[in-house]
């Protein structure tokens, strides 16, 4: 497994409850651009519409050596999941009012995969506690 790019903000902004692996429907030169890690998923999220999952706000830069086959860099991309997984995720997020966030994009056996997580948003006090804990760990490692 080769990591292409992670979402570094996930653990700071959310409590991760469950993770799923899925494929991404890509067009044209998006694969080459992803292989060069010219993408960003920090502001991305996943929605479920008509029993299909889509990733929104995933930025993939246009391939410089590409031609007229380049597509919009911020378009919605379909995620490839089994139908029972989509139904399970949809039921969970509607029941508990959670959100789905992409955590990383990686290459596995020649295929580009995305890991998505069902998450609960952290409030400001939770984030402050994480910062205090991280600072305390850093101080303890110094001495």
Phi, psi and omega in degrees: 000123178251119180286124177271309173196138179261167171260101187286343184273353188299307185290339178278323186264345187220154166268118182276126182254319183209148182235147178224150175254136180213162175267169179236136176277109183247154181234147170057236187269009180298326181296315180295321179294321177294323180295333176272004180060038176265062182209168181209132178238016183297324181257009185278155174210167184243137173237157177243121182228125179054045181058032174228142180259136179230141174263129183249146178065023173275120183263123172236116183296150178290141181288122186297322180275006181286178182234214181291351180280358175297141180248173180300134186286339181247022183292160176282133182244137181282139176261142184260101179230158173290151184299321180293329176292318179297316180295320178295315179296315181299317178297317182295314184288329178285324182290315186255003180054059180252180178228158181248124184235136173286133183258326178198158174238131184214167179254125181225118181053041178080006180240141179274124182240159176231138174259124177248152182229141172274122190230156172245134184291141176272145174271171182302317179297325178295320179294320178296320178296321177297319180295317179298317180296317179296319178295319179296319177297320180295319179294320181292330178287335180294320186260000000 
